[in-house]
Amino acid sequence: MEFLVDFQVNVPDGAPEPEVKDRERAEASAAARLVDEGHLVRVWTRPVAGGENSILGLYRANGEAELEALLRTLPLYEWMHVTVTPLGPHPNDPGTRTVGPLPAAER
């Protein structure tokens, strides 16, 4: 199954800067591991109200329970607000057919 996961990281007031930096480094390593395992497919940044950003991730897991277990391993998880949207196939999905390159005039 695929899931769209929307994260907003809310670092607690007063969190020591070294701890924040350590968790951010560990988060990057954890994300790389999830990529290597085939769970994290894509990731984007999305602007939200107040000049903040949220992170959108496309994940693959065998179900919501496995996804939840994967997300709980993230070093920033306890500082995150997470919204998960399960995704299903759509008959018009261009990802299910081979798409050739754009003709030169359309690039």
N, C-alpha and C positions, 0 to 999 in steps of 0.2 A: 504494500500500500504506500501511497505518497501522501504527504502532509505538508501544508503550508503553516509554518510556525512563525508567529510574530512575537518578538522579544522587545521589551523595554527594560533596560538596565537602570536601576535606581540605587546608586551607591549611597549607603546610609550616611547621614550627616555625621561628621567626626571620624569617619573611617580613616585610619592612618594611610597616608599616601604610599608608603612602601608596600602595605598589604594590597592596596588597589592595583599597583603596578605588577606585583607578583601574581595576583589572580588574573590580570589581563594577559600576561605571558602564558600562564597555564591554560587559559581559555583558548589561545591560539593553538597550543599544542593539542588540546583536546579536540578542537575542530579539525585539525589535520588528521588526527587518528580516525575521526568519524568519516572523513573523506576517504581515507585509505580503506576503511571497512565497507564503503558503499552506502553509508547512511546519510551523509550530508552531500547533496547533489549541487545546490546553488545557494548563494547568499547575496543579499542586496541590503542597501541602506535606504530608508524611506523617511522623509521629513514628516514630522507631526507637529501639532500645536505647540506654541511656546518656544519655537526655535530648536526643539529637541529632535532626535532621530530615533527611529526604531529599526530593528534588524528583522528582515524577512529571510527565512531559510526554507528551502525545499528539502525535505527529509524523506527517506525511505525506511520503512520498518515493517515488521510482520503484523503489526496491529498497534492500537493505542497504548496498550500496556508496555510493549517493548519500547515505543517512542518515549513514553514517560520515564522509563528506566534509563534510557540514553541521555535524556535531557537532565536528569537528576545528577549525572556524573559531571556536568559542566561546573567549573570552579566559580562561575558567577551566578549559578542557578538561584541561590538563596536571595540574590539581589534583583532577580528578574520578575517582571510580570509577563506571563506567557499566555498567548492565545493560540490554540491549535485548531486548524481547519482540515478535516479529512478531505482528500481529493479523489474523485472518481473519473473514469474514462469518459470522454465525450466523442461522439461520432465524427465531429469536424476537427479533431485535434491534428494539426499538421505534423506533430511529432510521431504519428503512427504511419506516416508514408514518407517516401524519399522525396526530398525537395532539392531541386538543382540550384545552381548559382543564378543570381539575377542577371538578365541580359545586360550588356555593357551600357546601354542607353538608360537603364533604370538605376544604376549605381550612384 
